[in-house]
Structures are given as C-alpha cells and as structure tokens.
C-alpha cells in the first residue's frame, strides 16, 4: 500500500510463465521480482516463512486469507542461538523469498511484540509483494499445472504483457538449480548448548533455520554451523560427535559435492541427522533418486506416519523435491540396510529415511517447525540417543 | 485399529429442548452420531425429550424413547431394551451437550452403568470430572505447564468476600456444573458481588462458585481438538472472538480461523490444547478448549474446556468441512483418525488439520 491519500493503490501484476496474469495492488517494495511460484497453506507464521532460506528464488503465494495481522517482530537481534529476552520471529537474518503474493493485507497489526508492519519491513529489505490476488484461483491453477516460473511487476516495472512474459521465461527453472552457495554461511559460527553440554555437532548450512540450532541447544548440543564447502577432514578436526544436514533450497540432483561429503561421513560412521534438503542428500548418498513434485508440499498441517510407532504427526512441510524409495521394505544400500521411516498420509511421499547398519536418519518434514507444529520435536532427542549409543559402542 | 467388535448396541443420549446448553447444535451432532453408528451395523437406542428434532425421526435409531433426559429415565431405557433381548453395551453422552454429560455423571453416581455392565464411550467419568470441575481442571492445566487465571473456589459468601479482598475487583463469578454460563457474571462493585455470588451459589447443583481474577478485555480464543484411541490428536479449528473476554462467546462475533496469533503463540496454544486433551484423559472424540491472551504482554491463560462436542463444534464443522460429531462417533467405536476418510477430499484421511483460505464469521442475532 505504497500510496498517499487520494492516489489509489499502486498497480501490480503477477505474470506466470504460461501466460496467466493476476492483477492486484503493490505492497512492500515496488519493482520487479522473479522466481518459482509456489503456494503455502500455513495460517500462521508468515514471518518465519519469509525468512526461511529454503524459499530462495521462490515467489510464495499465501493461501491464508489475510496476511500482516501480526506485523513484524524484529526483536532484539537476529535470533541466532538461544535468543534474547524478546526474540525475533526471523528464521534467518533476511527475507529470502523472491516475492510475496497475498489475498488481503491487514491494515494494522494486532500483536504486542510487533516492532513494525509487514509492508514496511518488506520495503526496507526491497521485497516486492502483490495483494488483492485471487489466491484460491491461483493455487488451484498451480495444483493443476504445477509449480512454474513467474514474475511480479509493480509501479514503473509494469509493462506490456509480451515484454513481461519474455522476462519471466528468461529466468532459469528450479529443476537443476544449485542454490546452496547462495544461502550458506561464509564462515563457522557456534551456538552453545543450553545447560550442561552433552554433545557437539557440525551443522552443514545448506540454508539452515535459526530454530534448528536452538532446538539442538535445548537438547544439550553445542552446534558449529559450518559452510556447505567444508571437507570431512575439517569436520573431523572440529572433534564433533555428530553431523547435521540442514534444510535448504534448490534441486538435490545438483548437490554432488554435499552427497560425496555425506558418503564420507557415513563411511566414518559419524552419527548423522538430516532435515528436508538434508533428507534428499542422505537419500542420494544411499543411492536413491530424487524427483520434483508437481506442486510440492508447503504448509504446517501435513499428516505424516512414523512407521516405527504407527502414530500420525502433524508436521510442517516445505519441499518441492522428494526421495524415490519403496515404502514398505528393507532396502540394501552401499551403507547397509535402510528403510523409509516416515511417509505422508495424503500422497504416500517418502518423508524420512533410517539406516539400520550405520547411525544415520533423516526426515523430509520440519521437526524444528517455526512455523509449524511441534509434534516431531522428539527427533532431536533421537539424534542425541544416536550419539549416545555411538559413544558407548566406540 | 479397526472398529471394536464388542460393541453391538449403543444408547445415544440426545439434546432435549432447545435452550441454552441443549441447543439445536446438539441435534445436529447427535443425528450424525446415530447415522454413523447405524451405518456401522450397530444397534442404536436413543433417548431425547424433544420430538421436534431430526434425530427422533424414526429412521435414525432402532428404538427411540421420547422421555425426559434424566438418569431415572435412562435407567428405564436400559432395562426396557434388556427386557426385549437387546442389552445396551455402551452409552454415548458426549454428543448431546451438557445435559447428556450431566446425565452420564448421574447414571454413574446411581451405579446404573455398573449394574447394567454398560461402558461410557468417548469420555469416561474421571475425564468428564477432570474437565468439568474447575479446580481439578486448573490443577491439570498447571501440571502440564499451562497458566490459569488466579482464583479460589468458594462455598459460602464469607469465603467469597475473603477471596475478593485478596484479588481485588472486578472479579468473575462462575458457578460449577451450570449450563450456558448460567449464574456467571462479572462483579465490579461489592454490591454486584453480593448479588452475583449469592445467585451463583444457589444456581450451582453443588453450591460452589469460582471467584476468579478478571481477564476482561483480553483476546479470546478457542481450539477444537480431537483425539483417537491410538493417541493421535489434531486441532480441527481455531476460533477468535472479535469481542474480547467479558463478552460471552454466544453473544460474540467469532471468526475462524484465529487471525491475530503469531506462529509462536498459536503453537504454544496448540501444544497446551493437545496436552490438556491427553491429561484430562478424553479417550476419543472432540473437545473445546478456551484461552485468553493479555494483549499488553502476551500472557496466555487457559479458561476452560468442554470434554464433549460443544456448540462451537458445530461452527467449526461448518467452517472447516471437518465433520466433528460424525468423526467423534467413529472414534468412539474404535476407529482411528488415519482410518477415516476426509469428507472433503474423499482420498486423504481425517488425520490432518484443515487449512482455510477463507474466514468464517459468526455474528449473533439479538431478539431486541
């Protein structure tokens, strides 16, 4: 709503690569933005979503009917580590989404912790948004036609359709995109354990969210967040008890270097836990394929079955790719036997892997939540158990 | 866990006349329950004093008794069915509002359930008592790390006055075991206090009122939660009252889903809601849990729960397309959420949490 009194809203246009056009009003920064159009169904937590590095180069469509109601919680810092008194709701230091598409923008926030409004923060960070879009029609289209490239054009960037469409189609597609280098930390930083320290872990930053080191810390783990370019020798020199593979953006088929690193970790039988992109990396290291889902899973209401307990967990999802593995059998891999440990009740997609002969497991969903439910939080304790078992047997 | 094979005959306690606490919402839920049970090949007996209900149409039950909804008459129904060679295996009392729940408690107190070997399905007596008794419920909430308004249970006016001298005015007065907030109120002055607490003590069947710290003006929320026999639990719907604490939910404009919670706040509420559901021990079915949040500092307190399908459940069902009463009936006879089909998609299971891309607004109509 970057407009003075009496001037009316600044027009904005969302252009899909198949030529569909949705018109609305600009909010946040004005200009142009490009990415893969994906929809998320979460009804809370837009701030966590916007600051999740896994959304790198994606234009996020919120199906929630009204956005901006809780403003923006900048807090007393970027919320790395255990957090200050009034922690930020940011999951990283910046907004990562390429653009934000919403139905209705709340005129004012209702949240005691809010320090600014969503459009003001998006404008400050130069993130382009469009409101007033029929997000239901758009989402239904993306479900039918699949996720695709798109562009948001607002203010002076709005032009003739053929020109805008040409710009959209000139963007690289998400399949084949290697984005890890764009989101990974340049250097190592350490998040201390809360209370007494039991273990230390190297967390390979493929686009990590702040809540992961926070939950590791809560489980008595000191976390060294390390760049994706790290070598296995450098990890060993840190003297850690385990390795964590984070979430992150892009196509896992392009991540050969991380897959090789993961194989070296499996060879050394260092306890390993992976989330989201990390699950796809473990899958590829075990010899499974990965593939792009038509429209992905993005939301905080996805039911997943824990094959070990039979229980259903409601979990946060944000993945456009998945591991291709058989659901109900023990599979022989170069690292011994493995099995699918979690699957989605809605469509049977693989949601987690477990190695039976090496200390490694991973999940496709987000036990660290933020945004999302905490049903799967016990997996951090399972990682602790894995490291404890390893120490006993070593 | 497929359907239990030891239940062949269920007595459904209906909703009675259309008054607060026994509203037409419970005809909706009870009708769904009867239909589900019969579809499962279970014999259904029904007691309901109100013939102007859908559920008392002949096709909804194998035997329908238009009789007062009291323990005395329910006992007669159990005896009559047994005499006809159809002993009742289980009583379902969580879909008929507060009247049905109170009748279940009375049946237990009279020893009728034990005498006829009848099981209460959905919520058992200890769970109902943990959910309904305000002091016990507060202890449950505290035991799982939740916060509640400061308060004291009083049985005499002397105790009421002593409590208020500690908490200060205004205070909320809540009689135990009454329906639709009957006898509840906010006392701003000593005069209000005398009148309201006196009425409340008289209205409560156990002569008990709760005097509570005022949360007037706080944000008000509800969660509709469900649990199955395998301990899978989901939040079906969140509801936010546009009118803050102090305006009865029945008189409030309410919105589903909740619109002004950060994810931190919502997940804290969800964690508490599911922990309460488990700690109260509602074995299967739906519950309604109410919360308040201080808009100045975010303090979240749990207000109360209904260990049964409530009036808000009907709104939540319509708002989300998740048929709470129908699924509660299936859960009561042994099915689990992942075994029941989602009514909207038909292809995915009911073990999920509906995500809305719209808001549903309930606006009360006052008969001025």
Interface residues (C-beta under 8 A of the other chain):
Chain A: X41 X42 X43 X44 X45 X47 X48 X63 X64 X65 X66 X69 X70 X73 X89 X103 X110 X111 X112 X113 X135 X136 X139 X299 X300 X301 X302 X303 X305 X310 X311 X312 X314 X345 X346 X347 X369 X370 X371 X372 X373 X374
Chain B: X219 X230 X231 X232 X234 X235 X238 X257 X259 X260 X261 X262 X263 X264 X265 X266 X267 X270 X271 X295 X296 X297 X298 X337 X338 X348 X349 X351 X352 X353 X354 X355 X356 X357 X358 X359
